[in-house]
Amino acid sequence: MSNRADQKIRLLALYELLQSKTDETHSITTQEIIERLAERGITVGRQTLYNDIAVLNEYGYEVIQERSRSNEYYVVSRKFELPEVQVLLSAVGGAQFLSTTKTENLIQKLLELLGISEAKNLQELLQSNRNKHNNERIYYTIDTLVTAFTQKKKVSFLYFDYGLNGKREYRKDKRRYYVNPLGFAYSDDKLYLVCYHDKFDTPTNYRIDRMDEVQVDKHGITEKSEFENFDMNRYRQEQFDMYGGESEEVELVFPQDLLEIAIDRFGEDISTTLNEQDEYIVKVSVQVSKTFFAWLTTFEGRVGINSPAKIKEQYKDFIKTIEKSL
């Protein structure tokens, strides 16, 4: 191997070492660097090490030097800041579709973006969703779906539910589904494929962790005008926040102290007006369903339906049905 190639590998190994083992409160001495690089089969002298660190600094990879009897070094600048890694760790820990093994592996990779002390502190704060699934092929599934999407090909798969003792029970007598992918939607710690069937003009979705034997089909997607400008954000909001049922424009009544809930649920750009009782009338599009009505009941009558009248009547019928079971 040429000296130039040797230097590139040595510089890469040196910076990886500084990134993973140092930060503002943890430095590493010249001798420690030499010993750790030797463990990886890389021999380096003190003068060569000084020159390599100078090269890193010259090209913007800031390495701080503390001069003492034994010079010490550490890095501060990183691609990801501590709060950014915390956000990613929280998402990974809460993602129900990732298995325990995949979660632990991904968390370790994310922690490597930080210095040793920051990584240790964050690891102590980590809390993972205990309701993890055991589909270890999840990465393969996602990779295959992305390939189908980018190549504009159909995708096929088996789909299953869990029965007694966690046994997989395949739908359609284990016959394959063939769909046209539109993209992904993440909701309630689960990841979904949003797609459509050739025979239908409405989108549907399938949980990624319930898919098996996913394949890119040889046929291209069936183009439909209904999906040329498909709004994934709107679909996710209507289908997952208020899933099921027909989409309707509904006016909801919120007291002023609950307006934040309306914003969290429907977004910051919702249309609002004040009525004579100084309550907010919020106009939104929702999937009118039992799930929507059940969500309204959590506010114990403080959030109501202003219009249309037919939806108000459906909500009343829903409440009466519940009362009969009491």
Beta strands, then each sheet from edge to edge (+ up, - down):
strand 1: 28-29
strand 2: 64-66
strand 3: 72-74
strand 4: 153-162
strand 5: 168-170
strand 6: 177-187
strand 7: 190-196
strand 8: 204-207
strand 9: 211-220
strand 10: 246-254
strand 11: 271-274
strand 12: 280-288
strand 13: 304-307
sheet 1: 1+ 3- 2+
sheet 2: 5+ 4- 6+ 7- 8+
sheet 3: 5+ 4- 9+
sheet 4: 11+ 12- 10+ 13-
end
